């Protein structure tokens, strides 16, 4: 889920101060400094700088991806690679994971990184009840360079959870003193203005990062982001199709990719009349996913009716690309069966939308018009992000809402676990015995082929039961000042890797 605190526009005077500072340097020094820095825009900021806090957000995790590393780390293909651990083995039929840590690793403050730090980090994640960590039975440190993690029962999908950031065991305040072993370290953070990353001199890969400094500028919304890009106040940003259409291709390099987050019209299954499957199915038929993409995203994207991103290709059920073809008449018939329209009362639907995400606001406007054609009176309720988080997501006081949901790691479980009836993250209040059975069976299935089929069945069940209206994995873009930056990679996760980017 893309979570943010609504920020204020980064005032131009701050940029002018930066220009004055550069002007005071000699030309050669200014050129050298300029080649080492990237100013990148975000429309939201971290909820916390602590990688072991369960309250962090998608944008926060995206930034901290550059500051912390776990025992393993996904590459741009989604394949887990050695990071803090140089190797690992699986023992006792999948119940125990043995890790050998890299020798000579140091945190960004120069402090040595050892197995005690790794054990502390994992135990902290257990206490915070991170997904996947409550199944850990014990963590042991046989020596300074070794780590043993024993599970309560075998889990073939456990390894992706160990991408969580390793922190120093003796750091009492990770929020105010963030220390990791990733390619960058945080030099400064001014809420609602900027966060500055600088090169970690102790990083394990001597050729990375390729930039000396990344200044992340926090802007109020997409309009402010567009103005900052066009005005040259930032060098780059992650953007959607609506902004791409407004940018001059002569001035910007546009790099396409997927956001790796599922955009959906979430339906609260516990409130009337959305507790009626016929009503939920009618809404699904009334929403034309392709029209949403064409109108709100300028045709840049592909529809998907699954709660799983297409990027997890072996688990994604391709039959769900568009499971509910746009069909107004079928929607009207289903509503009539449920007692709405055709002489019955008219169905109304309030769609709550976080106002700082213009792409979701635009989507809501398209959907309200589509619902009207099916005889549904839709309305939009705009609220700030803090209210959406407390009232809609946590409080579940809503009828429908539009949001994008991401995952913590490259595992189908991260996308699908939130819909289990026993999940505290099940904010759509979806309850299905069939879904729970298939999902639970997948957790205990060691045969990968069978596990894949069980996850596909979970997707099909949610589709048949019209749990919500799954729309797309939003096509996103990175925009950079023309010809000035290269090396940007796309990942099957909602992250941005600044370490590979270089300035020409």
N, C-alpha and C positions, 0 to 999 in steps of 0.2 A: 504494500500500500504506500502510495506516495504521501508522505506526511511532512508537514512543514509548519513553522510558525510564520504568520504573515509578516513580511519584512517591509521596511520603508525604503524608498528610493535612495540609493547611494548618491549623496549630493555632489554635484560637479565640483564644488570647492575642494573636495578631497583629491580629486584628480588633478586640479590645478596645482595643488601643493606638491603632488608627485612630479609634475612637469617642471616646476620651479627647481626642485631638488636636482633633477637631471640636468637642467640648464646650467647649474652651478658646476657640473663636472666638465672635465675636458672632453672633447668630441670622441676620442678613442675610448675613454672609460664609459661614456654614455652608450656607445655602440655595443661594447662588450656586455654591459648590464642589460641592454635591451634585448640582446640575442638570447638571454638566459631566462626571460620571464614570459609568462602567459597570464593574461587577465581574463577570467572565465566567469560568465554570469549564471546565477542560479535564481529561481523565483521562490526558493524556500531555503531553510537552513536547518542544521541538526537540532534535534530535541536534546541531545546530549553528546558529549565527546567521549563518553565511556563505552567502549565496545562490548562490555559485559553488562550493560543495562538493557533490560527487556523493553524499555520505553523508547528505544531509538527508532528511527524512521527510515524510509527508503532513501531519501536524499542524504540523511545523515550517514547511513551505511555506505552509500556511494562515495562520499568524501573520505570516510575512515578506511575504505578499501586501500587507500594510498598511504595510510599511516600505520596500520597494523597488519600483521600476517599471522596465520594460524599454523598448525602442524602441516597442513596441506593448503593448496591454493588453486582455484580453477584457472585454466588458461582461456584464451579467446574462443576455443572450441567447446569449452565446458568440461574438459578433461582435467581431473585432479592431478596436480604436480607436487613434488616435494617442495616444502617451504622451510619452516623451522625444523621439521623432521627431514632427514636426508633419505630415510627408507622406513618401511614398515612391513609387518607380516601379520597374518590373521591366523589365530590358533584356536584350539578347542572347539572346532566346528563352527567358528564364527562368533564365539563368545568373548574372545580376548584379542585385543589389538596391541602389538608390541611395536614401539617406535624407537628409532635411533635418531637422536637429535644431531644437528650439524655441530661440528666443533668450531670454537672461536666466534660464535655468534654474539653480537652485542646489540643492546637497545640503543636508541638514538642519543641517549645521554651518556653513552660509553660504558654503561654497566653490563657485565657479562650476563648472558641469557642461558639458563640451565633448566634441568628437568623440574626443579622445585617451582619455577615460574610457570611452566606448562601445567603442572598439577594444580597449582593455585588457580590458574585461569579456568581450567575445566571444572574444578570444584565450585568456583564462584558461579559459573553458568548453571551448575546443578542446583545451587541454592536459589538462583533466580528463576528456576523452572523453565529454562530455555527448551524449546522443542528439541526432542531427541536426547536430551541429557538426563531426564528423569529415569531412563532405563539403565543408567550406569550403576553398577553395583559397587565398584571401588576403583580408585586410581592409586597406582603405586609408582615409586621412584627407586628402582633397584640400584641406580648409580646416577652420577651427575649428567650423564648423556643418554640415559634410558628412561622410558616411560611405558607403563603397562596400564591399559584401560580394560577392565573386565565388565561385561554387560550382564544383566540379569538373565537374558536369553539372547540367542543369536539374532543378529540383524544385518542383513546384507547391504542395507542402505545407510549404515551408521557413519561411514567415513566422511561424506559431505558435510556433516555437522561440525567436523573438526577444522573448518575454515575460520572459526571464531578467533579473534585477535588474542595473541599471547601478551600478557602484561607483566610488569615486575611484581613479584609477590610482596615486596616491601613498600609499594606506593600506596599511601593511605587515601589519596584524593585524586582519583583518575579523571574526575571532571575538570578540576582546575589545573592538573598537572598531567596531561596526556602524554604517555611515553610508550612507543611501540618499536617494532623492528622493521617496519615497512620502508619503502623507498623515500618517503617524505616524513618530515616532522612538522608539528604545528608551531609556528613562530608566534602568532598572535590571533586573537579572535575577538572581534567587536560585534556584539549582537546587533542584528538588523543592518549591518554595514558590510563587513568583510571578514574573511578568514584567510590567513596567509600560511601557505605551505612552503617550506624550504627543504633543500636536499639533505637527506640523512647521510652524514659523512661515514657512518658505520654500516651502511647497507651491504648485504651479502653479495650483491651483484655489482661489481665495480663500474660497469658501463651504464648503469641505471641509477637514478633517473637521468634523462637527457636534458631536462630543464633544471635550472638552479632554484627557481621560485615560481610558485603559482599563487596568484591572488584571486580568491573566489569572491566575487562581488554579489551581494544579496540585493535583489530588486523586488519591488512590490508585486509585480504581475508580468504577464507576457507582453503587455503594451510597453511597460518600462524597459523590459528586456530588449524589445525590438528597437526602441529609441536609442538605448545604450550601444547596441550593435551598429546601428546606422551612423551614430554620431562618433564612433571610434572610442568610446569610453571603455569598452571591453573588446578583447581580441577574438572571443569565441563564446559559444553557448550551445546547450542542447535545446532544440526547438522542435515544433510540430509543423505540419503542413501549412497551416494558416500563415505562419510567419515566413516560411520558405517562399510562399507566393509573393511576399512583399519585398524580399531581398533582391538586390541587383546581382545577378550571377557574374557580372564583370568585376564586382568588388568582393565577392565571397566564394570560398570553396564550400560546397555542401556535400556532406558525407552521410548517406542513408544507412539506417539500421532499425532494428526493432527495439521498443522500450523494454521488452521482456516483462511486461505487466499486463494483466487481463483487465480491459475496460469492460464494465458491466453496468446495466441498470439493475441494481440490487433491489430485490423485492422482499419485504419483511413478511415471511411466511406465516407469522403468528397473528397478524392483524387481519380483521375482516375488511374486504372480501378476498384478500390475497391468500387466505388459508384454503381457498377453493382452487383446485388444480385447473379447472376450466377457465377461471379468470386469468390465472398466470399464463396458461397456454394462449389465450386470446391476446394478451399483451405481447407475447412473443411473436405471434403472427402479425400484429399491428405495427411492429417495429421493423422497418426495412434497414437492415445493417449496411447494405451497400449505399443506400441513400444518405445514411449518417456519415459514412466515410467521404462520399462525394461532396456533401455540403459543408460539414464541419471541418473536414481535413483535406479539402480540395482534391479528393480522389486518391490521395496517397495512403494506401493501406489495403489490407485484405480482411474480409470478415471472418470471424471464427466464433462458433457457438459452444466452445468448450471452456471449462474452468481452468484448463491447462494451456500453457503457451505452446504454439506450434514448434518453437525452438527446441523443445524436448521431444525430438522427432520420433524416437522409438516408443515413447509412451503416449504420444498424442494420437487421438482417434480422428483420422482424416475425414471420416463420414460426417463429422460434426462441423464441417466448415460452415455450413449454413443449414442447420437442421429445421428451422422454421422459415420457409420461404415467405416473403411478404405476401399476405393474402388477407385483405380487408374483409371480404365477405365471410371467410372462414372465422375470422376474429369475431364478427358480429353474430354468427350462429352460436359460437361458444358462449358469448356473453348472454345471448337470449336464453340458452339452456340454464345458465346460472341465475336468470331472473333480471337481467339488465338489458335495456333497450327494447325495441320492438314491443312497445306498450308497457314495459316494466320501468323501474326507476333508472335514472342515468348514473353510470359509474363515474366517480371522480377519483383522481389520483394526484396526490401531492408529491412532487419530486424535490427532495432536499439536495442542494448542490453547494459544495464549498466554493465561495465566491472567488478565491484567489487562483483557481484553475480554470482559465478561460476555455480550454478545450472541453472540459466537462460542462461548463455553462452553455457553450455552443451546441454540444450534443443534446443537452436537455431541451433546447429550443427546437431543434429538429424533431425530437421525439414527441414533444407536445403537439406539434402540427400533425404528425403521423397518427397519434392516438385520436385526435379529433375526427379524422376520417373514418375511424372505426366506432365512433360514438362515445369515446371516453373523454371526459373533461379533465385535461391535465393542467396542472399549475406548477410553477417553479418557486421554491422557497430558497433564497440565497442566504447563507450564513457564513460567518468567518470560520477559519479552520479550527480554532480552539473549541468553538461551540460544536462544530461537526464532530470532532473527536470525542468530546465528552457526552454530547446528547445523542448523536446518531450512531457512532460506532460503539462506544462503551455503554451508553444508556439505552440504545436500541429504540429510541422514541422517534419513529419515522415510518412512513409508508413505503416510499421508494427513494433511492438515492443513486447518484452516478459517481463512480470512483474507479481508480485502477488499483489492482492488487498485485503486489510483487511477491517474491519469495526470497528467503534468506540464503538459500543455496541451490545448487543444480540437482535437485531431487524432486520427483513428482509429488512426494509426500508434503513438501513445503507448500505446494499449491492446494492439494486436496484435503489435507488434515483439518483445515479450518471449517469444513462442511460436515464433519462428524458430529453427531448429536451431542457428544460429550465434550466438545471443544469449547473452551472459553472464548475463542476467536470467531465463533459461529454467529456473527452479527446479523445474518439474514434469518436466524432462527429456523434453519432447515432441519427437519427431522424425518429420516427415512430408514426403516429397518433394513431394506434391501441395500441401501448405500453403506450403512454401517457394517453389514455382513461382508460385503465385497472389500471394503477398505480394511477391515480387521483381518480378513483372510490374506490380503496382500502383505500385511506386516509380518506374518509368520511363514510366508512362502519363500523358500530358498531357491527354487527353480526360477531363473530369471524370465524365461518365456511365459510361465504361468503367472508370475507377478505382473508382467507387462499387461497380460490379458485382463487381470483383475482390475488394474488401474484404468484400462479402457472401459471396462464395464462400469466403473464408478462414474466416468464421464457420461456414458450413455444413460445411466439411471437419472443423473441430474438433469439431462436433457429431456428425457421422457416426462419427468415430473415437473419440468419447467420451473426449476428452483429460482431462477432469475433470468434476466435477458443478457446473455454473454454476447458482447459485440465484436471485440477485436483485440489483438495485441497491437497497440498503437504504433504505427510507423513513426519513428522519431528521426531526427537529423542532428548532426553536429555542424555548426557553421563556424568557419574561421576566416579571418581577414585573408584576402586572396594571395596565395603564393607564399604566405609567411610561416605556415606551420604544417608539419607532416607527422606520420607515425601514429595516428589515432586508430584504435582498435575497437571493434564491437564484441561484446560478450553476451552469452546467453543468461545474463543476470543484469539486474538494474544497477550497474556500476559504471564509473568512468575511470579508466586507468591513465593517470597523468604521466606515469613514469616513462612510457614509450613515446610520448609526444616530443617533438623537437622543433626548434625554430630555424627556418632557413636563413 
